[in-house]
Amino acid sequence: MKARIPSQPNRNEMMMRLQKMQEEMQRVQEEVENSEFTASAGGGAVEVTVTGKHEVVKIKMQPDVVDAEDIDMLEDLLLASLNEAIRKANDTMEQSMNSVTGGMNIPGLGGLM
């Protein structure tokens, strides 16, 4: 029994669908990269905003968190809020891409994430 080879129209249709999916993934990627994600630590003592490209665009600190005697705490709060903001950006990118691909791992298209 011979394996069925898809007819040319089916291949063309599949290629068109993949191309549309890739274009949609690029659009979604640009949208997420241009979005901002904010996270805070220490009950709002430190707040950091990053873009979907992981660029820090804003840092806000409450005056009472700046203590020359406890720089370690300020550093920890900055790290925690930076990492959480980046996690939010990554999660949004992943969820957005999954909504386009239906969760499929498509070779050649995954490089957008």
DSSP file (Angstrom, degrees, kcal/mol; ACC not computed):
  #  RESIDUE AA STRUCTURE BP1 BP2  ACC     N-H-->O    O-->H-N    N-H-->O    O-->H-N    TCO  KAPPA ALPHA  PHI   PSI    X-CA   Y-CA   Z-CA
    1    1 A M              0   0    0      0, 0.0     2,-0.2     0, 0.0     0, 0.0   0.000 360.0 360.0 360.0 128.0    0.0    0.0    0.0
    2    2 A K        -     0   0    0      1,-0.1     2,-0.2     3,-0.0     3,-0.0  -0.541 360.0-111.8 -82.8 145.0    1.4    3.4   -1.0
    3    3 A A        -     0   0    0     -2,-0.2     2,-0.4     1,-0.1    -1,-0.1  -0.551  37.1-111.8 -72.3 139.9    1.5    6.3    1.3
    4    4 A R        -     0   0    0     -2,-0.2    -1,-0.1     1,-0.0     3,-0.0  -0.601  26.6-151.1 -76.9 126.1   -0.8    9.1    0.2
    5    5 A I        -     0   0    0     -2,-0.4    -1,-0.0     1,-0.0    -3,-0.0  -0.865  25.7-111.8 -97.8 126.6    1.0   12.2   -1.0
    6    6 A P        -     0   0    0      0, 0.0    -1,-0.0     0, 0.0     5,-0.0  -0.248  35.4-110.9 -58.4 141.4   -1.0   15.4   -0.5
    7    7 A S     >  -     0   0    0      1,-0.1     4,-1.8     4,-0.0     3,-0.5  -0.288  29.4-104.5 -69.3 160.2   -2.1   17.0   -3.7
    8    8 A Q  H  > S+     0   0    0      1,-0.2     4,-2.8     2,-0.2     5,-0.2   0.880 118.7  55.5 -55.8 -44.5   -0.5   20.3   -4.7
    9    9 A P  H  > S+     0   0    0      0, 0.0     4,-2.6     0, 0.0    -1,-0.2   0.890 107.2  51.1 -59.5 -36.8   -3.6   22.4   -3.7
   10   10 A N  H  > S+     0   0    0     -3,-0.5     4,-2.4     2,-0.2    -2,-0.2   0.902 111.1  47.8 -66.3 -39.4   -3.4   21.0   -0.2
   11   11 A R  H  X S+     0   0    0     -4,-1.8     4,-2.7     2,-0.2     5,-0.2   0.934 112.7  48.5 -64.8 -45.2    0.3   21.8    0.1
   12   12 A N  H  X S+     0   0    0     -4,-2.8     4,-2.4     1,-0.2    -2,-0.2   0.917 112.0  49.3 -60.6 -43.1   -0.4   25.3   -1.3
   13   13 A E  H  X S+     0   0    0     -4,-2.6     4,-2.4    -5,-0.2    -1,-0.2   0.915 111.7  48.9 -62.7 -42.7   -3.2   25.8    1.2
   14   14 A M  H  X S+     0   0    0     -4,-2.4     4,-2.6     1,-0.2    -2,-0.2   0.911 110.7  50.2 -64.6 -41.6   -1.1   24.6    4.1
   15   15 A M  H  X S+     0   0    0     -4,-2.7     4,-2.4     2,-0.2    -1,-0.2   0.899 110.7  49.8 -63.4 -40.0    1.8   26.9    3.1
   16   16 A M  H  X S+     0   0    0     -4,-2.4     4,-2.4     2,-0.2    -1,-0.2   0.910 111.5  48.8 -64.5 -41.7   -0.6   29.9    2.9
   17   17 A R  H  X S+     0   0    0     -4,-2.4     4,-2.3     2,-0.2    -2,-0.2   0.903 111.9  48.6 -65.2 -40.7   -2.0   29.0    6.3
   18   18 A L  H  X S+     0   0    0     -4,-2.6     4,-2.5     2,-0.2    -2,-0.2   0.895 110.8  51.0 -65.2 -39.1    1.5   28.7    7.8
   19   19 A Q  H  X S+     0   0    0     -4,-2.4     4,-2.4     2,-0.2    -2,-0.2   0.917 110.8  48.3 -64.6 -42.5    2.5   32.1    6.2
   20   20 A K  H  X S+     0   0    0     -4,-2.4     4,-2.4     2,-0.2    -2,-0.2   0.900 111.7  50.5 -62.9 -40.2   -0.6   33.7    7.7
   21   21 A M  H  X S+     0   0    0     -4,-2.3     4,-2.5     2,-0.2    -2,-0.2   0.912 110.1  49.6 -64.4 -42.0    0.2   32.2   11.1
   22   22 A Q  H  X S+     0   0    0     -4,-2.5     4,-2.3     2,-0.2    -2,-0.2   0.911 111.0  49.5 -63.8 -41.8    3.8   33.5   10.9
   23   23 A E  H  X S+     0   0    0     -4,-2.4     4,-2.2     2,-0.2    -1,-0.2   0.902 111.7  48.8 -62.8 -40.6    2.5   37.0   10.0
   24   24 A E  H  X S+     0   0    0     -4,-2.4     4,-2.7     2,-0.2    -2,-0.2   0.893 109.8  52.0 -66.3 -39.4    0.1   36.9   12.9
   25   25 A M  H  X S+     0   0    0     -4,-2.5     4,-2.6     2,-0.2    -2,-0.2   0.902 109.6  49.4 -63.5 -40.5    2.9   35.7   15.2
   26   26 A Q  H  X S+     0   0    0     -4,-2.3     4,-2.4     2,-0.2    -2,-0.2   0.910 111.5  49.1 -64.4 -41.5    5.1   38.6   14.1
   27   27 A R  H  X S+     0   0    0     -4,-2.2     4,-2.2     2,-0.2    -2,-0.2   0.928 113.2  46.5 -62.9 -45.1    2.2   41.1   14.7
   28   28 A V  H  X S+     0   0    0     -4,-2.7     4,-2.6     2,-0.2     5,-0.2   0.903 110.8  52.9 -64.6 -41.7    1.6   39.6   18.2
   29   29 A Q  H  X S+     0   0    0     -4,-2.6     4,-2.8     1,-0.2    -1,-0.2   0.930 110.3  47.2 -60.1 -46.0    5.3   39.7   19.0
   30   30 A E  H  X S+     0   0    0     -4,-2.4     4,-1.7     1,-0.2    -1,-0.2   0.900 111.3  52.1 -62.0 -40.4    5.6   43.4   18.0
   31   31 A E  H  < S+     0   0    0     -4,-2.2     4,-0.3     2,-0.2    -2,-0.2   0.926 113.2  43.0 -62.4 -45.7    2.5   44.2   20.1
   32   32 A V  H >< S+     0   0    0     -4,-2.6     3,-1.5     1,-0.2    20,-0.5   0.915 111.2  54.9 -67.9 -42.0    3.9   42.5   23.2
   33   33 A E  H 3< S+     0   0    0     -4,-2.8    20,-0.8     1,-0.3    19,-0.8   0.822 109.1  48.8 -61.0 -30.3    7.3   44.0   22.7
   34   34 A N  T 3< S+     0   0    0     -4,-1.7    -1,-0.3    -5,-0.2    -2,-0.2   0.441  97.1  93.0 -89.2  -0.3    5.7   47.5   22.6
   35   35 A S  S <  S-     0   0    0     -3,-1.5    17,-1.3    -4,-0.3     2,-0.4  -0.474  70.7-130.6 -87.4 163.0    3.7   46.8   25.8
   36   36 A E  E     -A   51   0A   0     15,-0.2     2,-0.4    -2,-0.1    15,-0.2  -0.917  14.2-161.8-117.1 145.3    4.8   47.7   29.3
   37   37 A F  E     -A   50   0A   0     13,-3.2    13,-2.7    -2,-0.4     2,-0.4  -0.993   6.9-163.6-130.0 127.9    4.8   45.4   32.3
   38   38 A T  E     +A   49   0A   0     -2,-0.4     2,-0.3    11,-0.2    11,-0.2  -0.904  11.4 170.8-117.9 139.1    4.9   46.6   35.9
   39   39 A A  E     -A   48   0A   0      9,-2.4     9,-3.0    -2,-0.4     2,-0.3  -0.982  11.6-158.8-141.6 153.7    5.7   44.8   39.1
   40   40 A S  E     -A   47   0A   0     -2,-0.3     2,-0.3     7,-0.2     7,-0.2  -0.876   2.6-164.0-130.4 163.8    6.4   45.9   42.6
   41   41 A A  E  >> +A   46   0A   0      5,-2.3     5,-1.9    -2,-0.3     4,-0.8  -0.945  66.8  37.6-140.8 161.1    8.1   44.5   45.7
   42   42 A G  T >45S-     0   0    0     -2,-0.3     3,-0.6     1,-0.2    -1,-0.1   0.879 132.5 -56.2  65.9  37.9    8.0   45.3   49.4
   43   43 A G  T 345S-     0   0    0      1,-0.2    -1,-0.2    -3,-0.1    -2,-0.0   0.828 112.5 -42.1  64.0  31.2    4.3   46.1   49.4
   44   44 A G  T 345S+     0   0    0      2,-0.3    -1,-0.2    -3,-0.2    -2,-0.2   0.514 105.5 125.8  93.3   5.8    4.8   48.7   46.6
   45   45 A A  T <<5S+     0   0    0     -4,-0.8    17,-2.7    -3,-0.6     2,-0.4   0.857  81.3  27.2 -65.1 -33.9    8.0   50.2   48.1
   46   46 A V  E   <S-AB  41  61A   0     -5,-1.9    -5,-2.3    15,-0.2     2,-0.4  -0.997  71.4-175.7-130.7 133.4    9.7   49.6   44.7
   47   47 A E  E     -AB  40  60A   0     13,-3.0    13,-3.1    -2,-0.4     2,-0.4  -0.997   2.8-171.0-132.1 131.7    8.0   49.4   41.4
   48   48 A V  E     -AB  39  59A   0     -9,-3.0    -9,-2.4    -2,-0.4     2,-0.4  -0.961   5.9-161.8-125.1 139.4    9.7   48.6   38.1
   49   49 A T  E     +AB  38  58A   0      9,-2.7     8,-2.9    -2,-0.4     9,-1.5  -0.984  13.9 175.5-121.1 130.3    8.2   48.9   34.5
   50   50 A V  E     -AB  37  56A   0    -13,-2.7   -13,-3.2    -2,-0.4     6,-0.2  -0.884  25.6-121.7-126.0 159.7    9.8   47.0   31.6
   51   51 A T  E >   -A   36   0A   0      4,-2.0     3,-2.1    -2,-0.3   -15,-0.2  -0.430  39.0 -97.9 -88.4 172.8    8.8   46.6   27.9
   52   52 A G  T 3  S+     0   0    0    -17,-1.3   -19,-0.2   -19,-0.8   -18,-0.2   0.630 126.8  62.0 -65.2 -12.9    8.2   43.3   26.2
   53   53 A K  T 3  S-     0   0    0    -20,-0.8    -1,-0.3   -18,-0.3     3,-0.1   0.319 121.0-111.0 -91.7   6.5   11.8   43.6   25.0
   54   54 A H    <   +     0   0    0     -3,-2.1     2,-0.5     1,-0.3    -2,-0.1   0.763  68.7 146.8  69.1  28.6   12.9   43.6   28.6
   55   55 A E        -     0   0    0     31,-0.0    -4,-2.0     2,-0.0     2,-0.4  -0.847  50.4-126.3 -95.0 128.3   14.0   47.2   28.6
   56   56 A V  E     +B   50   0A   0     -2,-0.5    -6,-0.3    -6,-0.2     3,-0.1  -0.606  35.4 168.1 -74.2 124.1   13.6   49.0   31.9
   57   57 A V  E     +     0   0A   0     -8,-2.9     2,-0.3    -2,-0.4    -7,-0.2   0.581  61.0  16.5-112.7 -16.0   11.6   52.2   31.3
   58   58 A K  E     -B   49   0A   0     -9,-1.5    -9,-2.7     2,-0.0     2,-0.4  -0.964  49.1-173.2-160.1 140.1   10.7   53.2   34.8
   59   59 A I  E     -B   48   0A   0     -2,-0.3     2,-0.4   -11,-0.2   -11,-0.2  -0.992  11.8-173.6-132.2 126.3   11.7   52.6   38.4
   60   60 A K  E     -B   47   0A   0    -13,-3.1   -13,-3.0    -2,-0.4     2,-0.4  -0.966   3.3-176.8-120.0 137.3    9.7   54.2   41.3
   61   61 A M  E     -B   46   0A   0     -2,-0.4   -15,-0.2   -15,-0.2   -16,-0.1  -0.995  28.0-122.4-133.1 139.5   10.8   54.0   45.0
   62   62 A Q    >   -     0   0    0    -17,-2.7     3,-2.0    -2,-0.4     4,-0.5  -0.605  30.3-122.5 -72.9 139.2    9.1   55.1   48.1
   63   63 A P  G >  S+     0   0    0      0, 0.0     3,-1.3     0, 0.0    -1,-0.1   0.833 108.6  60.2 -55.0 -35.8   11.4   57.6   50.0
   64   64 A D  G 3  S+     0   0    0      1,-0.3   -19,-0.0     3,-0.0    -2,-0.0   0.630  93.9  64.9 -72.4 -10.5   11.4   55.5   53.1
   65   65 A V  G <  S+     0   0    0     -3,-2.0     2,-1.1   -20,-0.2    -1,-0.3   0.662  81.5  87.6 -82.4 -16.2   12.9   52.5   51.3
   66   66 A V    <   +     0   0    0     -3,-1.3     2,-0.5    -4,-0.5     5,-0.1  -0.735  55.1 159.3 -87.4 102.3   16.1   54.4   50.6
   67   67 A D    >   -     0   0    0     -2,-1.1     3,-2.1     3,-0.2     7,-0.2  -0.970  36.2-153.9-129.7 114.0   18.2   53.7   53.7
   68   68 A A  T 3  S+     0   0    0     -2,-0.5     3,-0.5     1,-0.3    -1,-0.1   0.743  99.0  55.7 -59.3 -22.6   21.9   54.1   53.6
   69   69 A E  T 3  S+     0   0    0      1,-0.2    -1,-0.3     2,-0.1     3,-0.1   0.595 113.5  39.4 -84.9 -11.3   22.2   51.6   56.4
   70   70 A D    <>  +     0   0    0     -3,-2.1     4,-1.2     1,-0.1     3,-0.5  -0.366  60.1 144.4-138.1  57.4   20.3   48.9   54.5
   71   71 A I  H  > S+     0   0    0     -3,-0.5     4,-2.6     1,-0.2     5,-0.2   0.836  71.3  66.3 -63.2 -33.1   21.3   49.0   50.8
   72   72 A D  H  > S+     0   0    0      1,-0.2     4,-2.4     2,-0.2    -1,-0.2   0.891  99.1  50.9 -57.3 -41.1   21.0   45.2   50.6
   73   73 A M  H  > S+     0   0    0     -3,-0.5     4,-2.5     2,-0.2    -1,-0.2   0.926 110.0  49.0 -64.2 -43.6   17.2   45.5   51.2
   74   74 A L  H  X S+     0   0    0     -4,-1.2     4,-2.4     1,-0.2    -2,-0.2   0.911 111.2  50.1 -61.9 -42.8   16.9   48.0   48.4
   75   75 A E  H  X S+     0   0    0     -4,-2.6     4,-2.6     1,-0.2    -1,-0.2   0.915 110.8  49.8 -61.5 -42.7   18.9   45.9   46.0
   76   76 A D  H  X S+     0   0    0     -4,-2.4     4,-2.6     2,-0.2    -2,-0.2   0.899 110.9  49.2 -63.0 -41.2   16.7   42.8   46.9
   77   77 A L  H  X S+     0   0    0     -4,-2.5     4,-2.4     2,-0.2     5,-0.2   0.902 111.6  49.1 -65.4 -41.1   13.5   44.8   46.2
   78   78 A L  H  X S+     0   0    0     -4,-2.4     4,-2.7     2,-0.2     5,-0.2   0.937 112.7  47.4 -62.7 -46.8   14.9   46.0   42.9
   79   79 A L  H  X S+     0   0    0     -4,-2.6     4,-2.8     1,-0.2     5,-0.2   0.928 112.3  49.6 -60.3 -45.6   15.9   42.5   41.8
   80   80 A A  H  X S+     0   0    0     -4,-2.6     4,-2.0     1,-0.2    -1,-0.2   0.923 114.6  43.3 -61.5 -45.4   12.5   41.1   42.9
   81   81 A S  H  X S+     0   0    0     -4,-2.4     4,-2.2     2,-0.2    -1,-0.2   0.885 114.5  50.4 -71.7 -37.1   10.5   43.7   41.0
   82   82 A L  H  X S+     0   0    0     -4,-2.7     4,-2.3    -5,-0.2     5,-0.2   0.950 112.4  46.7 -62.2 -49.1   12.7   43.5   37.9
   83   83 A N  H  X S+     0   0    0     -4,-2.8     4,-2.2    -5,-0.2    -2,-0.2   0.883 112.8  49.4 -62.8 -38.6   12.5   39.8   37.7
   84   84 A E  H  X S+     0   0    0     -4,-2.0     4,-2.3    -5,-0.2    -1,-0.2   0.902 110.1  50.3 -68.2 -40.3    8.7   39.8   38.2
   85   85 A A  H  X S+     0   0    0     -4,-2.2     4,-2.0     2,-0.2    -2,-0.2   0.910 112.1  47.9 -63.7 -41.2    8.2   42.4   35.5
   86   86 A I  H  X S+     0   0    0     -4,-2.3     4,-2.6     2,-0.2    -2,-0.2   0.895 109.8  53.0 -66.0 -39.7   10.3   40.4   33.1
   87   87 A R  H  X S+     0   0    0     -4,-2.2     4,-2.9     1,-0.2     5,-0.2   0.906 107.8  51.5 -60.2 -41.7    8.4   37.2   34.0
   88   88 A K  H  X S+     0   0    0     -4,-2.3     4,-2.3     2,-0.2    -2,-0.2   0.918 110.4  48.5 -61.5 -43.2    5.1   39.0   33.3
   89   89 A A  H  X S+     0   0    0     -4,-2.0     4,-2.2     2,-0.2    -2,-0.2   0.926 113.6  46.8 -62.7 -44.9    6.5   40.1   29.9
   90   90 A N  H  X S+     0   0    0     -4,-2.6     4,-2.6     2,-0.2    -2,-0.2   0.913 112.1  49.8 -64.0 -43.5    7.6   36.5   29.1
   91   91 A D  H  X S+     0   0    0     -4,-2.9     4,-2.7     1,-0.2     5,-0.2   0.903 110.9  49.8 -62.7 -41.3    4.3   35.0   30.2
   92   92 A T  H  X S+     0   0    0     -4,-2.3     4,-2.5    -5,-0.2    -1,-0.2   0.912 111.2  49.2 -64.5 -42.0    2.4   37.4   28.1
   93   93 A M  H  X S+     0   0    0     -4,-2.2     4,-2.5     2,-0.2     5,-0.2   0.938 113.2  46.9 -61.5 -46.9    4.5   36.7   25.0
   94   94 A E  H  X S+     0   0    0     -4,-2.6     4,-2.5     1,-0.2    -2,-0.2   0.924 114.2  46.4 -62.7 -45.8    4.1   32.9   25.5
   95   95 A Q  H  X S+     0   0    0     -4,-2.7     4,-1.7     2,-0.2    -1,-0.2   0.895 112.9  50.2 -64.3 -39.9    0.3   33.1   26.1
   96   96 A S  H  X S+     0   0    0     -4,-2.5     4,-1.1    -5,-0.2    -2,-0.2   0.916 112.2  46.5 -65.4 -43.2    0.0   35.4   23.0
   97   97 A M  H  X S+     0   0    0     -4,-2.5     4,-2.6     1,-0.2     3,-0.5   0.901 110.2  53.7 -66.0 -40.5    2.0   33.1   20.8
   98   98 A N  H  X>S+     0   0    0     -4,-2.5     4,-1.7     1,-0.2     5,-0.6   0.838 103.8  56.6 -63.3 -31.8    0.0   30.1   22.1
   99   99 A S  H  <5S+     0   0    0     -4,-1.7    -1,-0.2     2,-0.2    -2,-0.2   0.816 111.9  43.1 -68.9 -27.8   -3.2   31.8   21.1
  100  100 A V  H  <5S+     0   0    0     -4,-1.1    -2,-0.2    -3,-0.5    -1,-0.2   0.899 123.8  33.8 -80.4 -43.7   -2.0   32.1   17.6
  101  101 A T  H ><5S-     0   0    0     -4,-2.6     3,-1.3    -5,-0.1    -2,-0.2   0.526 101.0-123.6 -92.7  -6.5   -0.5   28.6   17.2
  102  102 A G  T 3<5S-     0   0    0     -4,-1.7    -3,-0.2    -5,-0.3    -4,-0.1   0.754  71.9 -60.8  68.1  21.9   -3.0   26.8   19.3
  103  103 A G  T 3 <S+     0   0    0     -5,-0.6    -1,-0.2     1,-0.3     2,-0.2   0.455  99.0 145.2  84.0   0.9   -0.1   25.6   21.4
  104  104 A M    <   -     0   0    0     -3,-1.3     2,-0.9    -6,-0.2    -1,-0.3  -0.478  49.3-136.0 -73.3 141.4    1.5   23.8   18.5
  105  105 A N        -     0   0    0     -2,-0.2    -1,-0.1    -3,-0.1    -3,-0.0  -0.865  27.2-171.9 -95.3 104.0    5.3   23.7   18.3
  106  106 A I    >>  -     0   0    0     -2,-0.9     3,-2.0     2,-0.0     4,-1.0  -0.870  22.4-125.4-104.9 114.3    5.9   24.5   14.6
  107  107 A P  T 34 S+     0   0    0      0, 0.0    -2,-0.0     0, 0.0    -1,-0.0  -0.278  95.4  19.9 -56.3 137.2    9.6   24.1   13.5
  108  108 A G  T 34 S+     0   0    0      1,-0.1     3,-0.1     0, 0.0    -2,-0.0   0.118 117.0  67.2  91.1 -22.5   10.8   27.3   11.9
  109  109 A L  T X4 S+     0   0    0     -3,-2.0     3,-1.2     1,-0.1     4,-0.1   0.611  79.8  76.7-102.3 -16.6    8.2   29.5   13.4
  110  110 A G  G >< S+     0   0    0     -4,-1.0     3,-1.6     1,-0.3    -1,-0.1   0.666  72.4  82.1 -70.5 -16.2    9.3   29.2   17.0
  111  111 A G  G 3  S+     0   0    0      1,-0.3    -1,-0.3     2,-0.2    -2,-0.1   0.579  76.5  73.5 -66.3  -8.1   12.2   31.6   16.6
  112  112 A L  G <         0   0    0     -3,-1.2    -1,-0.3     1,-0.2    -2,-0.1   0.726 360.0 360.0 -77.7 -20.6    9.9   34.5   17.0
  113  113 A M    <         0   0    0     -3,-1.6    -1,-0.2    -4,-0.1    -2,-0.2   0.474 360.0 360.0 -88.5 360.0    9.5   34.0   20.7
